[in-house]
Amino acid sequence: MAYQPKVVNARIVSENPKNGFFEIVAELADQNHCRLTFEKDPTTGESKVTHVNRLYKVPCGICKKDFLCYCLNRYMHEIGRQALEVVS
């Protein structure tokens, strides 16, 4: 069964309106938390996710590691889209 991330809660934790960067902390349905970094396109104003970092509160829901892993990078755009929907 393939991993399907589901954002249940998200909040903006920092924002810099001068350059369009902002960060969102999202909680996933499997109790994982991650920090997403976004930038806004200056011409269109559209937000684009640039980085995702898993916060080490529980083991990774994909590989079950309790330390550094990059599993959520594969789902960065999907998690980012859901987080923006929850915040809006």
Phi and psi in degrees as GROMACS dihedral restraints (atoms count N, CA, C in turn):
[ dihedral_restraints ]
;  ai    aj    ak    al  type     phi  dphi    fc
    3     4     5     6     1   -76.7    20    10
    4     5     6     7     1   147.3    20    10
    6     7     8     9     1   -71.3    20    10
    7     8     9    10     1   131.6    20    10
    9    10    11    12     1  -126.0    20    10
   10    11    12    13     1   102.7    20    10
   12    13    14    15     1   -69.0    20    10
   13    14    15    16     1   141.5    20    10
   15    16    17    18     1  -135.6    20    10
   16    17    18    19     1   117.5    20    10
   18    19    20    21     1   -82.7    20    10
   19    20    21    22     1   123.3    20    10
   21    22    23    24     1  -104.5    20    10
   22    23    24    25     1   -21.1    20    10
   24    25    26    27     1  -153.4    20    10
   25    26    27    28     1   143.1    20    10
   27    28    29    30     1  -154.0    20    10
   28    29    30    31     1   147.9    20    10
   30    31    32    33     1  -149.9    20    10
   31    32    33    34     1   147.5    20    10
   33    34    35    36     1   -79.0    20    10
   34    35    36    37     1   126.8    20    10
   36    37    38    39     1  -105.9    20    10
   37    38    39    40     1   -23.8    20    10
   39    40    41    42     1  -154.1    20    10
   40    41    42    43     1   150.2    20    10
   42    43    44    45     1  -150.9    20    10
   43    44    45    46     1   136.6    20    10
   45    46    47    48     1  -125.0    20    10
   46    47    48    49     1    97.4    20    10
   48    49    50    51     1   -67.9    20    10
   49    50    51    52     1   -20.0    20    10
   51    52    53    54     1   -63.8    20    10
   52    53    54    55     1   -47.2    20    10
   54    55    56    57     1  -108.4    20    10
   55    56    57    58     1    -0.7    20    10
   57    58    59    60     1    83.3    20    10
   58    59    60    61     1    10.9    20    10
   60    61    62    63     1   -87.6    20    10
   61    62    63    64     1   142.5    20    10
   63    64    65    66     1  -154.3    20    10
   64    65    66    67     1   159.9    20    10
   66    67    68    69     1  -124.2    20    10
   67    68    69    70     1   142.4    20    10
   69    70    71    72     1  -125.3    20    10
   70    71    72    73     1   134.6    20    10
   72    73    74    75     1  -100.8    20    10
   73    74    75    76     1   124.5    20    10
   75    76    77    78     1  -117.6    20    10
   76    77    78    79     1   141.1    20    10
   78    79    80    81     1  -106.1    20    10
   79    80    81    82     1   129.8    20    10
   81    82    83    84     1   -95.2    20    10
   82    83    84    85     1   164.7    20    10
   84    85    86    87     1   -63.1    20    10
   85    86    87    88     1   -26.1    20    10
   87    88    89    90     1   -89.4    20    10
   88    89    90    91     1    19.2    20    10
   90    91    92    93     1    74.3    20    10
   91    92    93    94     1     3.1    20    10
   93    94    95    96     1   -74.8    20    10
   94    95    96    97     1   148.8    20    10
   96    97    98    99     1  -119.6    20    10
   97    98    99   100     1   143.6    20    10
   99   100   101   102     1  -143.3    20    10
  100   101   102   103     1   154.1    20    10
  102   103   104   105     1  -108.0    20    10
  103   104   105   106     1   125.3    20    10
  105   106   107   108     1  -110.3    20    10
  106   107   108   109     1   133.4    20    10
  108   109   110   111     1  -106.5    20    10
  109   110   111   112     1   130.8    20    10
  111   112   113   114     1  -121.6    20    10
  112   113   114   115     1   157.0    20    10
  114   115   116   117     1  -134.1    20    10
  115   116   117   118     1   147.8    20    10
  117   118   119   120     1   -99.7    20    10
  118   119   120   121     1   136.5    20    10
  120   121   122   123     1   -71.0    20    10
  121   122   123   124     1   124.7    20    10
  123   124   125   126     1   -65.6    20    10
  124   125   126   127     1   -26.1    20    10
  126   127   128   129     1   -86.1    20    10
  127   128   129   130     1   -42.4    20    10
  129   130   131   132     1   -99.1    20    10
  130   131   132   133     1   -22.6    20    10
  132   133   134   135     1    79.3    20    10
  133   134   135   136     1     6.9    20    10
  135   136   137   138     1   -78.9    20    10
  136   137   138   139     1   136.7    20    10
  138   139   140   141     1   -84.8    20    10
  139   140   141   142     1   139.4    20    10
  141   142   143   144     1  -132.2    20    10
  142   143   144   145     1   128.9    20    10
  144   145   146   147     1   -75.5    20    10
  145   146   147   148     1   134.7    20    10
  147   148   149   150     1  -114.8    20    10
  148   149   150   151     1   -29.7    20    10
  150   151   152   153     1  -146.0    20    10
  151   152   153   154     1   153.1    20    10
  153   154   155   156     1  -136.8    20    10
  154   155   156   157     1   135.1    20    10
  156   157   158   159     1  -129.9    20    10
  157   158   159   160     1   129.2    20    10
  159   160   161   162     1   -79.8    20    10
  160   161   162   163     1   131.8    20    10
  162   163   164   165     1   -88.2    20    10
  163   164   165   166     1   131.4    20    10
  165   166   167   168     1   -83.6    20    10
  166   167   168   169     1    64.1    20    10
  168   169   170   171     1   -94.0    20    10
  169   170   171   172     1   -34.4    20    10
  171   172   173   174     1  -138.3    20    10
  172   173   174   175     1   161.3    20    10
  174   175   176   177     1   -60.3    20    10
  175   176   177   178     1   154.3    20    10
  177   178   179   180     1   -57.2    20    10
  178   179   180   181     1   136.6    20    10
  180   181   182   183     1   -74.5    20    10
  181   182   183   184     1   -12.6    20    10
  183   184   185   186     1   -99.2    20    10
  184   185   186   187     1   -57.5    20    10
  186   187   188   189     1  -101.1    20    10
  187   188   189   190     1    -7.2    20    10
  189   190   191   192     1    68.0    20    10
  190   191   192   193     1    13.2    20    10
  192   193   194   195     1   -74.4    20    10
  193   194   195   196     1   147.8    20    10
  195   196   197   198     1  -104.1    20    10
  196   197   198   199     1    17.5    20    10
  198   199   200   201     1  -140.2    20    10
  199   200   201   202     1  -164.8    20    10
  201   202   203   204     1   -55.2    20    10
  202   203   204   205     1   125.6    20    10
  204   205   206   207     1  -148.8    20    10
  205   206   207   208     1   163.0    20    10
  207   208   209   210     1  -118.9    20    10
  208   209   210   211     1    27.3    20    10
  210   211   212   213     1   -61.9    20    10
  211   212   213   214     1   -39.1    20    10
  213   214   215   216     1   -70.6    20    10
  214   215   216   217     1   -14.1    20    10
  216   217   218   219     1   -60.6    20    10
  217   218   219   220     1   -31.9    20    10
  219   220   221   222     1   -68.0    20    10
  220   221   222   223     1   -23.5    20    10
  222   223   224   225     1  -111.2    20    10
  223   224   225   226     1    14.1    20    10
  225   226   227   228     1   -55.5    20    10
  226   227   228   229     1   -46.7    20    10
  228   229   230   231     1   -70.0    20    10
  229   230   231   232     1   -38.2    20    10
  231   232   233   234     1   -67.1    20    10
  232   233   234   235     1   -45.0    20    10
  234   235   236   237     1   -64.2    20    10
  235   236   237   238     1   -41.5    20    10
  237   238   239   240     1   -61.2    20    10
  238   239   240   241     1   -42.0    20    10
  240   241   242   243     1   -63.9    20    10
  241   242   243   244     1   -44.3    20    10
  243   244   245   246     1   -66.7    20    10
  244   245   246   247     1   -39.5    20    10
  246   247   248   249     1   -64.0    20    10
  247   248   249   250     1   -40.6    20    10
  249   250   251   252     1   -64.6    20    10
  250   251   252   253     1   -36.6    20    10
  252   253   254   255     1   -64.7    20    10
  253   254   255   256     1   -41.1    20    10
  255   256   257   258     1   -68.7    20    10
  256   257   258   259     1   -40.3    20    10
  258   259   260   261     1   -69.4    20    10
  259   260   261   262     1   -36.3    20    10
